[in-house]
Amino acid sequence: MCGIVGAVADRDVVPVLIEGLRRLEYRGYDSAGVAVVRDDGSIGLSRAVGKVAELDEKLKENHLQGKIGVAHTRWATHGGVTEANAHPHLSGGRVAVIHNGIIENFQPIKDEMLEKGYVFESETDTEVAAHLIHYYLVEGLDLVEAVGKAVQRFEGAYALLVVDAEDPDRIVVSRVASPLVIGLGDGENFVASGVPALLPVTQRCISLEQGDLAEIRRDGVRIVDAEGNEVTREVHETEWDSTSAEKAPYDHFMMKEIHDQPSALADTLYGRVSNQRVIPESLGKKANERLDKVENIHIVACGTSYNAGCVGKYWIEAIAGVPTHVEIASEYRYRQVYVPKNTLFVTLSQSGETADTLEALRMAKELGYLGTLTICNSAHSSMVRESDLVMMTQAGPEIGVASTKAFTTQLLSILLVTLMLAKHRGLPVEQEKEFVANLTHAAAASDLALKMSDELQELAEDFADKQHTLFLGRGPMWPIAMEGALKLKEISYIHAEAYAAGELKHGPLALIDEEMPVVVVAPNNELLDKLKSNMQVVRARGGQLYVFADADTGIESEEGMKVIKMPHADRLIAPIVYTVPLQLLAYHVAVLRGTDVDQPRNLAKSVTVE
């Protein structure tokens, strides 16, 4: 999950590396460090516990400079949060290594290196890479050979960047599962674990494939695949620009990204609908052939994306009539999976690199599925490249660790796929047009929901001093309650749980008292009367209700119940629209509690380790 950046140029690369780290800090912020090859041939190193700002302060004192270097922001796995465990790691005064991922078999290699006389200064699995590569260099291998021989011995999922002070004109990188993107400049080149780090210097990128090893020089790039063959990878121009990864004029990226949602939703529709009809061909060349045959769907995802998949199950079964199973990727990977005939395998991921979901996709490709579809926000990610069909969410860069616009654009994408499936199963044209018309209202309705921010800021005061919160919903609004609870716990550190409201009597009711806020998402749908009954049960036990409901529900504020009036939204898009105020509520509570909204403790944005 760590953020890694490398640069080779005819100028001082330290400012480039530090800016790259700032743009990748969402991937980890336990510590940060930078190493460069100085003009005198020595390695200059600076590391700091904490965020990139701490490292930046150190650099102001030691004036580190160099024309080639690597930098790292850490999410700790092996070893505590200490300066000694911060990357880069050095060996023999000449090798500097940074690493994202896990080297699972590091201990026997470490034992071997200890026997050879190497001294370890950290508790990390990464330091074994530095010493092993140094050992191979001393044995007479060149840098590319040394890195290649080392990675052949490593087990796990990782990306490595390596610099040799005695060979100061190139960075050698290896990608095994963890993402790496090369940025192409003019007489200078770069590499990073994510595109946002590259945006200040270039929009021309190469996404490395699984098993690739690359040599990055000022004047070019050479790539060797897992079989040792020199290969050419596609150069693509990213649609993101440098300003899209900046938060101004908002105080936090999360608030900016919440406000990005109307435009992101509109962008997600572009090219997928025409004349109020969906365009299945937008999923890929073989989309119609695959969609014609679909009899079952398996959706596999993690975290927020899993919640989106759970909403999707309701839509797909109700509108398209296709039996749908949703599963957490980390569980799917480790059980015996039964695959019914003509089952479409669907992954959801903001980054397209989530380790458990990506491995589930690779596993699925061996299990006889009809085909694979990914719904993703990163155009050149592993999941996009490895799936048969693709739906891009068009959310743009999402820097805040707590996902917002990526979630709502996933929901809209699932709706589009649902209508495409229904179209292939005989959905009447007039009904299709009605559905599409509702989809086109999602952006405007979400914009109206954004205007509730001031009201929710006041409401947040009722939550800021609480320790627990319960979220309730029914039908497709139950996963929205799950997402609301997840947002609150992620960034405010308040324990929050979500339940299908009908399950109250099966245990959670025991927790209800006057100190437990109970948030209810209550659009005017076929389950409203049932939900009202559930709310009365809460009131009878002294619970404090906070009900998000539109005017048509007839629900009004009274003692023990505050009603937050929602803008009108059709039942179809209600899950998208009702998500927005729950995000805003979580945000304002977190601000009141003084937490780090964009970088909550212990979390990282892109989970690329198991």
Sequence and secondary structure as in RCSB ss.txt:
>XXXX:A:sequence
MCGIVGAVADRDVVPVLIEGLRRLEYRGYDSAGVAVVRDDGSIGLSRAVGKVAELDEKLKENHLQGKIGVAHTRW
ATHGGVTEANAHPHLSGGRVAVIHNGIIENFQPIKDEMLEKGYVFESETDTEVAAHLIHYYLVEGLDLVEAVGKA
VQRFEGAYALLVVDAEDPDRIVVSRVASPLVIGLGDGENFVASGVPALLPVTQRCISLEQGDLAEIRRDGVRIVD
AEGNEVTREVHETEWDSTSAEKAPYDHFMMKEIHDQPSALADTLYGRVSNQRVIPESLGKKANERLDKVENIHIV
ACGTSYNAGCVGKYWIEAIAGVPTHVEIASEYRYRQVYVPKNTLFVTLSQSGETADTLEALRMAKELGYLGTLTI
CNSAHSSMVRESDLVMMTQAGPEIGVASTKAFTTQLLSILLVTLMLAKHRGLPVEQEKEFVANLTHAAAASDLAL
KMSDELQELAEDFADKQHTLFLGRGPMWPIAMEGALKLKEISYIHAEAYAAGELKHGPLALIDEEMPVVVVAPNN
ELLDKLKSNMQVVRARGGQLYVFADADTGIESEEGMKVIKMPHADRLIAPIVYTVPLQLLAYHVAVLRGTDVDQP
RNLAKSVTVE
>XXXX:A:secstr
  EEEEEE SS  HHHHHHHHHHHGGG  SEEEEEEE TTS EEEEEEESSHHHHHHHHHHH    SEEEEEEE 
 SSS SSTTTSS EEETTTEEEEEEEEETTHHHHHHHHHHTT    SS SHHHHHHHHHHHHHTT  HHHHHHHH
HHH  EEEEEEEEETTSTT EEEEEEBS  EEEE SS EEEESSGGGTTTT SEEEE  TT EEEEETTEEEEE 
TTS EE   EEE S  GGGG  TTSSSHHHHHHHTHHHHHHHHHTTTEETTEE GGGG TTHHHHHHH  EEEEE
E HHHHHHHHHHHHHIIIII   EEEEEHHHHTTS     TTEEEEEEESSS  HHHHHHHHHHTTTT SEEEEE
ES TTSHHHHH SEEEE       SSS SHHHHHHHHHHHHHHHHHHHHTT  HHHHHHHHHHHTTHHHHHHHHH
TTHHHHHHHGGGTTT SEEEEEE TTHHHHHHHHHHHHHHHH  EEEEEEGGGGGGTGGGG STT EEEEEE SS
TTHHHHHHHHHHHHHTT EEEEEEEGGG    BTTEEEEEE    TTTHHHHHHHHHHHHHHHHHHHHT  SSS 
TT  SS    
